[in-house]
Amino acid sequence: MKINQMIWKNAFLQKARVVFYFSDRILLAGLKKAEQGKEDKRKKVLLVYNMALGDGVMFLGVAEHFRRLYPRDEYELTIACQRAFGDLYAQSGVFDKVLPCDFAGSVINMKNRRALFAAIRRQKYDIVVDPVGCDNCTMNIFVTRAAIGKKKIGVVDKTLPHIQCPKWVRKRIYTDIIEIHKPKLHLIEFYAEFIRKLGDETCVARPAEFESVELGFEIPENFFIIFPAASMQVKRWPLDRFAYVAKKIQQKTGMPLVVCGTSHDWPVLEEFLKIIPEVQTVNLVGKTDIRKFIELIGRADLVVTNDTSAYHIAVAQKRKTALICGGYTYTRYANYHYSQQGYPDPVLITNPMKCFDCNNYCKYSNREIFPCIEGISKEKAWSEIEKMIDR
C-alpha cells in the first residue's frame, strides 16, 4: 500500500508500471496451461474485472448485457473479480462462475502475483474480455495476458489524456481492441458503449438496482451517513472538515450520524469519531457485509462522502447524496446524469481547476493531498449541503 501510495503521488511513476510486462515473463514461466474442459460443451468466456466496489456497482448497471451477448445455453460466463466482492457478483445472477482473486495483494507481492496467474490459467477460455480499459498498466492488462484464451478483447478510450500503456503492449496482449472516440463518458456509459460495440445495441447506461435485504440490527428511523475514507490518501478530504460538516448537519436536522464501513476503513473512521465527541453517532463499522452495507446506505436520509464506493452506492440507491471530490476523474466517475432513468443527480462539491479530468495524472507531484480536493473549504462544502437539505 505504501508503494502504491507513492505511485499515485507521482504521475511519472505510474508509467513505470510497464516494467511488469517484462518481469511477468519470469512469473509465467513454468505455469501449466489448462486444457479445455470436456464436461461442458458451451464455449467459455472470462471477464477480467479487478476493480473496487464502487466501480463494480457501476459495472453491475449494465452487466446483464454480457449475458445477452453470451447466452447461457451457448456460453459459460465467468468473472474474475476482487476476492472481497465475490458474493456481490454471484448474487447478481449474471454469471455462471465467479472466480474471486487477490488482485489488490498481487500488484507488488510477486508470490501473490504468481499465485494469481496460476489461478487464472487453470481454465482455458474461448474468449477473454477486459472491460476495464487498457489505457493504464494496471492489473487487468497483466491478468488478461496471463489468461489462456483464443480471443482476447480489450477496450481503450482514445479521448482520455495521458494513455500510459504503450501501444505495443496492448497489441501483444489483445487480439481485438475496441476503440471509443466519444469524449467525456461517465464510466457506466463507457461500459455501455463497449457493450454496444461488442454487438448488443440495446444496452442503455444506468446505475445498478439492488433488491432489499434484512439488516439484522436496529437503526434510527432517520439518519445521515458521512463516509470520510477514500480509495487513496491523496484523494481524502481532511477529517477536521468532515467533522465541521457533521456538526452542522446534526445541528440543522437533529438526525444522528451513522458511521459504517469495514475493518479496512476503521483507522480513518476511528480518527474521525475521536474529533466529533459532541455529535450523536451510531457506530456500525464491521457489522455489515457488502449487501447489508448497500442496504444501510439505501436507508439513509442523506449521504455525504469522499471519493469512494459509498458514493456510487448512494447514487444507485437514489439517496440525497453529496460528493466532495477532486477533478482527477471528474467526468468519468463523479458526474452522474441518469435522471431520465429515475436516479437523482448528486451534489458535486469541487474546487474547479483547469487541469480537471487529468486521468489521475496530477502535475502537482508529491503532494499529500491532490490540490483539487484540498482546495475545497469546509464552509463551501456546508453551503452546498445546506442548500440540498433545504430543497
Salt bridges, closest charged atoms under 4 A:
ASP24 OD1 - ARG113 NE 2.78
ASP40 OD2 - ARG42 NH2 2.95
GLU64 OE2 - ARG68 NH2 3.44
GLU64 OE1 - ARG206 NH2 3.80
GLU76 OE2 - ARG42 NH2 3.94
GLU76 OE1 - LYS44 NZ 3.24
GLU76 OE1 - LYS97 NZ 3.70
ASP96 OD1 - ARG42 NH1 3.65
ASP96 OD2 - ARG67 NH1 2.89
ASP96 OD1 - ARG72 NH1 2.92
ASP126 OD1 - LYS150 NZ 3.41
ASP157 OD2 - ARG332 NH2 2.35
GLU179 OE1 - HIS181 NE2 3.18
GLU189 OE2 - ARG196 NH2 2.22
GLU193 OE1 - LYS182 NZ 3.27
GLU193 OE1 - ARG196 NH2 2.95
ASP200 OD2 - HIS65 ND1 2.72
GLU278 OE2 - LYS247 NZ 2.97
GLU295 OE2 - ARG299 NE 2.92
ASP307 OD2 - LYS235 NZ 3.99
ASP345 OD2 - HIS337 ND1 3.58
ASP357 OD2 - LYS184 NZ 3.56
GLU368 OE2 - LYS9 NZ 3.03
GLU374 OE1 - ARG367 NH2 3.20
GLU384 OE2 - LYS387 NZ 3.69
GLU386 OE2 - LYS252 NZ 3.48
ASP390 OD1 - LYS252 NZ 3.11
